[in-house]
């Protein structure tokens, strides 16, 4: 990975063509009412795209822009991770000490649960947001101690360190660690030690009672159209997902964090070194065969979906904050990274299908297993090649080129792979900015 370097941002006319294509890609989602939010892309010291789409408030037709405040959801986790590492640098937190160091009443089953394992989702603590009663309890004000009590009596999902399983509960425990070690509330600590030093005046811990200028309302799709999102009391997400920010402030965050203004080099290495499943500490780190690196995370909370990524070699920052629930921010974020890196993105409306002979179709027929409980079944019906995912309806597969197919009902593509003899042996599902491979049974 390239050294982290401080870089300054100044608006510039360079990259106008790239910005135009980026805007076109985002507008395609916005005009389909699949995305509402704000986007910022910066590369090597230049802002390429800084624009709002849709409305921050649909009732009043107030538009989104780069100063609109959005709930971040799980983008919050990287701020929590940095706070823990900052306290570790101060000698107040040992990343490998038992959680009982700060929570003496922790159950004996947690003796091997440590801050490092909580940060990397390898502690095995069950995720309380997946419990059957979460929907009923998410609207009720609570405390960190009461949240911990919801899952402290349950067995671990696995022995700490043995597996990766994403758990919001782990970041509730880390919230408690930060408060115990610092003597401050989580909200006060991140405001004083993370936001204030970086000039992030439009970021903080969200609360319903705050009169917060330029805060976006959150929305969700429904069969009747867009509706106001469900309510969640903001005492629930804590250090797992309770922060708000703006695209402009998050650019300051990327500058400050990767510019070395918050953590020393050793802590930055810990923050960005994957533990399991490409997950480091509060961040996902993907390294490609060509040597490039993408450090990213996404977030989801009632009414909001978010995505933020940083490429340290090319010094690319991408921020996508949405106030309409759905997968668009993930897909747009990945597409904007591709465009900022000089790649190409083809919109669904730009794809053209080619005809396949019946013999060519038969080569793709089969079951492709992408996960133990998820497979794609490809078959021919009525002279059309179709695909059916586990538990879903069958959809038409449209050939775009040799072994490359797209779907029109959903924003997804399939690329089939062959062995040396030319037989189809696998597939890669491209959806929401991710590539999921599968083998033919």
N, C-alpha and C positions, 0 to 999 in steps of 0.2 A: 504494500500500500504506500502511496506517495505520502511524504511528510505533510502534516497539517500546517497550512500557512494562512496568515491573515490576508484577507482580500477585501478591497473596498468596492462598493457598488456605486456606479454612476450611470444615469440614464444616457443612452447613446443611440444614434441612428443605425449602427451596425446590426446586422442580423434581421433587417426588416422583413426579408423574404421568409426567414424561419418563423418570425413572429406572426406573419400573416397565415402561414400554414397551421401554426399552433392554435391561433384564434379560430380558424376554420374547423379544426378538430373539436375544440371545446363547444363551439356554437352548434355543431351537429347534435351534440347531446342536450344542450340547453333548449334548442328549438323543438326537440322531441319531448321536452319536459321530463327528461331523465336526469338533468343536472341543474341545480341552482346553487350559486355560490361565488367564490372568488378564486382566482388563479394567479400565481406569480412564478415566473421562471427567470433565473439569472445564470449567466455563464461567464466565467473568467472576468468578473468585474463589471459586467454589463447586464442591465435588466432587459430581457427580451420580451417578456409579456407580463403585464400588470393590469388585470381587468376583472370587473365583476360581471356576473351573468344572472339573469333572473332577479328575484326580489328578496330582500332581507325581511320584508313584511308584505305579504300578499294582500292583506286587507287594505293597506294604505298605498300599495304600489310603490314602495320605497326600494330603490335598486341596491344590489350588493356592490361593494367595491373593496379596494385593498385595505380600507380602514374599518370595515365591518368586523364586529366581534363574533366569533363562532365558538361553540363548544368543541373541544378537541377530541373528546373520547380518549381512546388509548394512546394518542400521541402524548398524553400526559405522562406515560410510563417512562419516557426518556428523561423528562425533567425530574421525576422521582429517582431514577438511577443516578443522574448527575448529583442530586442532593446527597444521596447515600455515599457516593464516592468522595464528595467534598468533605463530608464528615469523617470518612476514613482517612483522608489526608490530614485532618486535624487531630487524628488519634482518638476520635470519639466513637468510631465504629470499626470493628474487626469483621471483615467480610466473611471470614470463615469461622466465626464464633457461633455457638448455639444461640438460637433466637431467645432462649431463656435468659440470656445476658440482659435483655431489655424487658422481657415479659416473663417474670419469674413464675407466673401461674400457668405457663404453657404446659400442655400435657406431655407425658413422658415419651409418647410417640414422636414428638417433635425434637427429640434430642439431637438429631442429625440435620435438622432444618437450620440453614444459615442464610444470612443476607445474600450471599452470592447465589445460592440455589434458588432463593425467591426471585431475585432479579432475572435469572435465566430460565424461569419456569421449569426447573428440574427438582423442586422440593417435594412434589407429590401432594400438596395441600389442595383439597377439593375446591372447585370453583363455585362459590355461593350463588353466582348469577345463573348457574344452570340448575339450581335446586327448584323443585316443583312450586314452592311457595314464593319464589322471587317476584313474580308478577304482582302478587298481592301485597308484598312488603316493600316494594320499591318506592311507593308513594309516601311512606311514613318516615318522618324525621328520626334520626338515630345518631349514635356516637360510634367512634372507632371501636371502643370496647364492646359495645353491643353487636357490632358487625362481626368482630372476631368470635364472639360467643355463638354465632350462627353456625360456624363450621369447626370450632375447636374440639367439639366432642365427637366428631366423625373420624373414621379411620382414614389414613392417608391412601391416596389412589395407588401409590407405589412407594418403594423405599427411596428416600432422597438420593439424588444423583444417578439413578438408574435409567430414567426416561425423561422425555420432554412432554409436558402437557400444559397448555396455556391456562393460567389461573389468575383471575382478578383478585382472589383471596390473598395471594402472595403479596400483591401490592398494597392491600389493606394492612397487612402485617408490616410492610416496609414503611407505611405512613406512621404506624405506631413507633417504629424504630427511630425514625427521623425526629418525632416529637419527644421521645424519651431522651435521645442523645443530645438534642440541641436545646431542650427547654423551651422551645417555641411551638406554636401550632404549625401544622404543615403549610397552611396558607401564608402565614407570616414568614416562615423560613424561605419559601421559594420567592416570595416578593422581595425580601431583603437581600438574599444571597444570589439569586439567579436573575430576576427581572430588572431590579434597580441598577445593578452594575452594567447591564447591557442596554439601558435606556428603553426597556420594553414597557412603556407606560400604559399600553393597551392590553395587557395580559394580567391574569389573576385567577383566583379560585372563584368559580361562579356560584352565586346564591340567588334564590328567587326574590328575596326581599331587597336586593340591590336595585337602585335606579341607575341602570348602566347605559350610558349613551351609545347609540349605534350597535346595540346588540341585536343579532339576527333572531328571528323566530324560527322554530324548527317545524318541519313538515314531513309528511309521510305519504306514499302513494296508497291508493285504495281502488276498489272496483268502481267507485263513483267518482274517482279523480283524486286530486291532492287534498289532503285533510291536515288539520293540526295534529302534531305528533302526540303520543302518549306522554303523560306526566311522569317524571322521575324526580324525587327529592334529591337535591344536590349534596346532601349529607351522606348519600349512599356511595358514590363512586370514589370519593377521596383521592388518594394518590394513584389510583388505577385509571381515573378518567374524568376528573372534575374541573380541569383547567379550561380557560377560554383564552383566545388570542386572535390576532389578525394576520393576514399574509405579510404585511410590512414588518410586524414585530417578529414573526417567525423567520424572516430573512435575517434580522438582527441576531436571532438565536443561532442560526447556522453560522453566521460570521463569527460570533463570539465563541461558540463551542469549538468549532474546527479551527479557529484562529488562536486557540490556546489561552483564552482569557478567563476560563473557569477552572480547568483541571490541568494538572501537570501531565507530562508525556506518559508516565507509567499508568496513570488513571485512564488516560485516553485509550491506551492500548487495551486495558481491561474492558473498557466500555464497548469497544468495537471488535473484540475477538470472539468469534462464535464459540458457544459451548456445545449445544446440540441443535440439530435441525436449522442451522444457519442463524440461530438466535443467540445474540450476545447478551448485553445487559440493557434491557429496555429498548433494544434496537435489533432489527434484522440486518444481517450483513451478507450480501450475495457477491461472490467473486466468480467472474466469468473466465473461460479458458483463455481469452485474449488478454487477461491481466487486469481488466477494469473491475472496479468495485462499486457497488451501490449499497449505501447505508440508508435504511428506510424503515418506516413503520406506518401503519394506518390506524384508524380509529372509528368507532361507531358508538353512538349513544342516541337516545330517543330524539329524532328530528335532525340528526347531523351525522355525516360520514366525512372522513378526512384522510389525507395522505400527504406525507412529506418525505422527500428523498434528497440525498446528497451524494454526488460522485466526487471523491477527493482528488482523483487524477485530473479530471477535466474541470474541476471546480464548478460543478453544476448544482444548483439548488432548485428544487421543484416543490411548490406548495399548492395543494388543492384542498380547499375548505368548502364543504357543501352543507346546505341547510335543507336538504331533501333526502330522506333515507333512500339508499340504493347503492349499487355497485359502481356507479359512474366515476366517483373520485379515484378509486383504485385503477380503473381502466384508463382514465384520462392521465393520471399520474404516470403510469407506465408509458403511455404514448408520448407524453411530453418529454420524458427522459430520453426516449428513442430519438425524437426530433432534435433535442438539444445536443445529442451525441452525433448528429449528422445522418441518422437513419431515416427511413421512410415509414409512413403510416398510411394505410389504405382504409378509407371509410367504407362502411357497409354499402352505402349508396353508389360507391365507385366500383364495386366488384361486379364482374361479368362472368356468367356461367358458360361452360363449354359442354358439348354433348359427349356422352360416353357410350360406347357400344355395350350390349348386354354382357359380352365376355369380359370386358374391362371392369364392369361393375362387380362381377362375381369374385374377382380377386380380393375385394375388400370385405366380403361377407365373413362375419365371425363375431366372437365376443372378445372384447379387449378390457382386461382388468386393470383399473387405475388405482384401486385401493381394495383392501379385503372385502369391503361391503359396497363397493361402487364399481360399476362396469358400464361400458358402452356396447350395445348390441347393434351391429350393422347388418342390414338385410335388404333384399329387393322386394318391392311390392308395387304392383300396377305399373311396372316399367320404370320405377323411380328408386334410386338408392336412398335408404332411410337410416336414421340412427335413433336409438332409444336408450336413454340413460336410466339407471336403476330407479324405479319408482316414478318415472316421468312418462309423458306422452312421446310418441314417435314423431320425428321431425325430418323434413327433407334435407338431404345432403347435396350441395351444389358443387360440382367440380370447377375449380378455378384454373388449375394447371395439373400436371402430372403429380398425383399423390397429395394435392392440396385442395381442401374443400372448405366451404363456408356455409353457415346457416343464416337464414333470413329472419326466422322467428325470434332468435336470441342472438346476442352479439358474441359469437364464438366461431372458432375455426378448428379444423382437424388437419394434421399432417401425418400421413401414413409413412411408416418406415419399412424397408425391405432388407433381406439378407443378401449375401453375395450372389446367391442363385436367382435373385429377383423376386422371391416370394415375399408377400406382405407379412410381416411378423409383429408389427407394433403400431402404435399411434401416439401422437402428442396432442392433447387438448389445450388450445390457446384461449384463455378466457380471463377477463378481469385483470389483464396484465401479467398473468401467470402461465407457466407451461407445465402441464401435468402429463407425464409419459405413462403408457400402459402397454402391457404385452398381450399378444393374442393367445387365447387359451387353446 
